[in-house]
Amino acid sequence: MVEQASLSVLGPVAVLALFLSATLLVLLRPWLARYAMARPNARSSHREPTPQGGGIAVVAATLVIAWGTAALSASPQNDGGQLLVLTAMTALLAVVGAIDDVRSSPAAVRLALQCVAVCALIATFPKELQILPHVPWWIERAGLLLAGVWFVNLVNFMDGIDWMTVAEFVPVSGTLVLLGLAGTLPMLPAVVAAALLGAILGFAPFNKPVARLFLGDVGSLPIGLLLGWLLLQLAGEGHVAAAVILPLYYVLDTTITLARRIIRGERFWQAHRSHFYQRATDNGFSVPAIVKRVVLVNLALAALALVSVAAHSMAASLIALVASVAIVAWLLLTFSTAKR
């Protein structure tokens, strides 16, 4: 039986995370402006040197508030173990990202550490739990590892223009909070989702176009891990379709872009400007126009995910999934067409 979260818990969690994130950003920004400047290059979407590393505050606020809530609540003992592993692996990827923000590190090292982090989180799942019961256990676990590492990277790839991460994470984490309030998501993931939602909202004013601060790899990698873990928790409760639908724009934009680069024989592991949202800027779309469309599509995906959860039937889930693919396909086609 899933312990149902209440608004009296999740509301203050989000608000406290928002204020803690914003406060840390105010304190850190002068230091980041001195030591962690992102300077424009041929692949950049910004034109002026801008401080990066704001993700430090987002990650710290999320974890501090989650731990504070866990300490004050009578959560099951295994929740503490899960939160401990989640914290350790999130911190690991934050360190990996921080190093990469300051000086580029070998791709193989980054990938290996990402695999360690995702493996550790998958290991916290009960051995008897299977998201797809008809698939052999070891194949499913290998698939979860591949999907988890890919998700961490695609969040990093998509953090390329102002407010893009806000446009993605606010609707998705907000939906997960609603599912926690409905009793669909366990208490611990609901608390983490609320803390992540508040922390991202605290970061939003600093990243509003034209941004005064970037998230940086120190933020995009660990919050990618956090969101991936949350979606796995949702899938583990039997709502696989909803877990796929919620991040579908990020997944399709990045996966199609990677496939195209591989087919063309390009060095797909190197930085580039081939994502649909990046092509949209070249096609005449302003950053606010891109973000507005992404928000609207994500709200539609959130609604479809909630429908699939409420209906809890294979037919409804398939219809919601097909509709979601169609909506995202429309957005990608819009971004790849020159604006008149």
Secondary structure, DSSP 8 states (H G I E B T S, - for coil): ------HHHHHHHHHHHHHHHHHHHHHHHHHHHHH-EE---TT-S-SS-EEB-THHHHHHHHHHHHHHHHHHS---HHHHHHHHHHHHHHHHHHHHHHHHHHS---HHHHHHHHHHHHHHHHHTS-TT--SSTTS-HHHHHHHHHHHHHHHHHHHHHH--STTHHHHHHHHHHHHHHHHHHTTSS-HHHHHHHHHHHHHHHHHHHHHSSS-S-B--HHHHHHHHHHHHHHHHHHHHTT-HHHHHHTTHHHHHHHHHHHHHHHHTT--TTS--S-SHHHHHHHTT--HHHHHHHHHHHHHHHHHHHHHHHHH-SHHHHHHHHHHHHHHHHHHHHHHTS---
